[in-house]
Amino acid sequence: MANHVQALKRYRQNQKHQERNRARKSQLKTAVRRVHDAIAAGNMEEAAKILPEAVKVIRKTASAGVIHNNQASRRVSRLVKAFNKASTTTTEAAN
């Protein structure tokens, strides 16, 4: 471990940032998992309610610098695509 004052300070700062980033990433994964679980269960009303919240969490995580903006866009795109695919198959099955 470093012995210089500035290096020790950077170490402490990095520990705080790492903890914050870990919490944000966990929140992101949970939000995405909730949407996928609702889709898998066929509960499209619940998924429609949760989807905007999940997109918001993904965008906030990217703006905080935890994930790259392109990764955030990719995740949102895949999530919405999965929702749209499931909702069209659900409506077709109902008809």
BELDAPE-V120068 format. One record per pair of residues at least 24 apart in sequence whose ideal C-beta (glycine too) atoms are under 8 Angstrom apart, sorted by the first residue. I is the first residue (numbers start at 0). GAP is how many residues later the second one is. If there is no record, write none. Layout:
# BELDAPE-V120068
<<I/GAP> <I/GAP>>
This chain:
# BELDAPE-V120068
<<20/43> <20/45> <23/36> <23/37> <23/40> <23/42> <24/36> <24/41> <24/42> <26/30> <26/34> <27/29> <27/30> <27/33> <27/38> <27/39> <30/26> <30/27> <31/26> <31/43> <31/47> <34/44> <34/47> <34/48> <35/43> <35/46> <38/43> <38/44> <38/47> <41/44> <41/48> <43/42> <43/43> <43/46> <46/36> <46/39> <46/40> <47/35> <47/39> <50/28> <50/29> <50/32> <53/25> <54/24> <54/25>>
